[in-house]
Amino acid sequence: MEKIIPLQLIFKAVNFHDLHEKVGKILDNLKQCNDVISELLSEVSGMESRLAHFLSEYCLALIDTVSTLKEMLYQLYLKSENSGDYSLLKHNKLSKEYNEAVKKYYSMGNRLNELYTEFNQ
C-alpha cells in the first residue's frame, strides 16, 4: 500500500499578507524616490535635466509595476482567506498587465543606462 505525503510537508504555504505588506513598503520607497527626483528637476538643467526627467519616468514605470504586483498579492491574500472573488480570469489579466509593465521598465532601464553613460563621458 502506498503512503500519501501531505502537500503541506512538501510545499511551504505562501504568506500573501506578509508579501503584500513588504511590497507596500517598497512602493512607498519608490514614491519617495520619485518625489526627491521631482524636487531636483527644478534645480538642474541641460544633460542633468534630461537624465533626471527620464529617471523620473523610469521610477513611475517601476511604481506602476510594483502597484500591479501589490494588487495581485492582495487578491491572492483575500483568496487564501476565502474571501473576495479573485477568479483565474482576473489573475490572468493582472499577470498580463504586470508582465507588460515589467517589459516597459526593462526597456526604459536600457535607455537609462545609455543616458547615464552619455552623462558620465
N, C-alpha and C positions, 0 to 999 in steps of 0.2 A: 504494500500500500504506500503510495506517495504522500509525502507531507507537503502541505502548502505553507509557504513562508509568507506571513503578512507583509503587505506592501510598506507599512509604516516602518518596518525594520530595514528595508532596502532604501527607501526614499525618505529624506528628511522633509517635513512639512515646511512650506514656504510661508513666512510671516509677512503677508502683504501689507498689513498695517504698519509694521516697522519699516519696510521698504518705502512705503508711501511717505512716511514722516522724514526719512533720510533724503529722499528725492525733493521733498518740500524745502528742506534746508539748502540743498544745492541750488534750487530755483531762486530762493531768497538771495543767496550769494551772487548768483548771476545778475539778478536785478540790481543789486548794489553796485556791482562792477560796471554795469551799463550806466548807472547814474553818475558814477565817477567819470566815465568816458564822456558823457554828455556835458558835464561841467567843464571838462578840458577843451571841448570843441571851441569855446569862445576865446580861449587863450592861445590857440595855435593857428598857424597859417601855412600855406604852401604844402609841401610834401607831408608835413606833420598832420595838417588838417585832413588831407586825403586819406592818410593811414588811419587817423582817429575815426573818421566817418565810416570807413569800411570796417574797422574793428567794432564799432557800434552796431552796424548791420549784422556782422557775424555773431555778436553777442545776442542780438534779437533772434537770430535763427536758432541759436542754442536754447534760448528761453522758450521758443516755440516747441522745439523738440522735447525738452525736459517737461514742459507743461503737458504735452500729449502722453508722455510716459507716466507722469504723475496721475493723470486721469485713468489710464489703463490700470495702474496699480490700485487705485481707489475702487474701481469697478470690480477688480478681482478680489479685493478685500471684502467688499459687500457680498460678493458671490460666495466666498469662503464662510461667511457668517449667515448664509442662507437668506440674505435679504437683497433687494434690488432685482432688476430684471436684465442682467447683463447676458445677452444672447451671443452665440457664436458669430452671428452676422454683425453685431455691434463691435465685437472684439476684432473681427477681421477688418472692419472699416477703420478702427483706431490703429490697428497694426499697419495698415497701408499708409495712413496719414503719418505715423511715426517713421516708417521707412523712407517716405518721401522727404520728410523733414531732415532725416539723417543725411540723405543724398545731397540736399541743399547746403547744409552747413559744411559737409565734407568738401564739396566743390568750392565753396567760399573759402575754406581753410587753405586750399591750394593757392587761390588768388591772394589771400592774406600773406602767405609765405613769400610769394613773389614781391608784393609791395614792401614787406619787411626787408627783404634782401636788397631791393632797389633803394630803400631808405637808408640802409647802412653802408652803401657804397660811396 
